[in-house]
């Protein structure tokens, strides 16, 4: 059975302050996050690379895997563990070719099971569904029904990630529905201070201690 885990996704608001970004991510890893995705839609390429390199080193030291959002080229350039791609962020086959056979490559699938199945044939390692709840990161994203997680569980053998407004209070519902991984942005990093981020990470991880499906 796929390991259930917390997938921390950085908010754009942290990218402009590298010291805050590193402190926040260190707290998330200390609290139990085992995947960290660097998401940065606004920074110039040089700052994005500097931030990504610093976060990769942080993950290496903390035992987490590091994923770059929307930029397989950057992931390959710095030796990241993988990349996460949306529908318009490049071909999964090309990402697999550049990152290699062991890279962790994710695909955003909203609530589209066919998209998920196709993504896996094109080189994805895992698929992400959502948003499931109100989201400050993507408020206009179409909502997804948790039932899609159960349907995916019946048809997909790869890890299934749930994203979109996920908190320690609603995450158990998504795990019960069929998710393996819980991706958190504002629910984890929204408080800002490292002590609270670490506590929130531990609260997410406590959900995985429940008996598996």
C-alpha positions, 0 to 999 in steps of 0.5 A, spaced: 500 500 500 502 507 498 505 510 504 500 516 506 504 522 507 503 530 508 505 534 501 507 541 503 506 546 497 509 553 498 505 559 497 507 564 492 507 569 498 513 566 501 518 566 495 520 574 495 523 573 502 528 567 502 529 567 509 522 566 511 521 561 506 527 557 508 524 557 516 517 556 514 519 549 510 524 547 515 518 547 520 514 543 515 519 538 515 520 538 522 513 537 523 513 531 518 512 533 511 515 528 507 514 532 500 515 539 499 513 542 492 516 549 491 511 553 487 513 560 485 509 564 479 512 571 480 519 571 481 524 572 476 528 566 474 534 567 478 531 568 484 527 562 483 533 558 482 536 560 488 530 559 492 530 552 489 537 550 490 536 552 497 530 548 498 533 542 495 539 542 500 534 543 506 530 537 504 536 533 503 538 535 510 531 533 513 529 527 509 524 530 505 523 529 497 523 536 493 519 537 487 519 543 483 512 546 480 511 547 473 518 547 471 521 540 469 527 544 466 529 547 473 528 541 476 533 537 472 538 543 472 538 543 480 537 535 481 531 536 484 527 529 486 521 531 481 516 536 478 509 537 478 505 539 472 499 542 470 495 541 464 499 547 460 506 546 464 509 542 458 509 534 456 509 529 461 513 525 456 519 530 456 519 531 463 520 524 464 525 524 459 529 530 462 528 528 469 530 520 469 526 514 471 526 515 478 524 522 478 517 523 482 513 527 477 506 529 478 500 531 474 494 536 476 487 532 474 482 536 477 476 531 477 478 528 471 479 520 471 481 520 464 486 525 465 489 521 470 489 515 467 492 518 461 498 522 465 500 515 468 501 512 461 505 519 459 510 518 465 507 521 471 508 518 478 502 520 481 496 524 480 493 530 484 485 531 484 482 537 487 480 543 489 475 539 494 474 545 499 474 553 498 482 555 497 485 561 497 491 559 493 486 557 487 479 560 489 476 560 482 478 552 481 472 548 479 470 544 485 471 536 486 467 531 489 471 527 494 467 521 490 473 522 485 478 519 490 474 513 491 473 512 483 480 513 482 482 508 487 479 503 484 482 504 477 489 507 479 495 504 482 499 510 483 499 515 489 493 519 489 494 526 492 488 531 494 489 538 494 485 544 495 483 547 502 485 541 505 486 542 513 487 537 519 480 538 520 477 536 513 483 531 511 481 525 514 475 525 510 479 525 504 483 519 506 477 515 507 475 517 500 481 514 497 487 519 498 494 517 499 497 524 500 494 530 503 497 537 499 497 543 503 498 550 502 495 555 506 492 550 511 500 549 513 503 555 511 498 560 512 499 562 520 506 564 518 510 563 524 515 557 524 512 554 531 505 554 528 507 551 521 510 545 525 504 544 529 500 544 523 504 539 520 504 534 526 496 535 526 496 533 519 501 527 520 496 525 526 491 523 521 495 518 518 496 514 524 489 512 523 488 505 521 488 505 513 482 504 509 
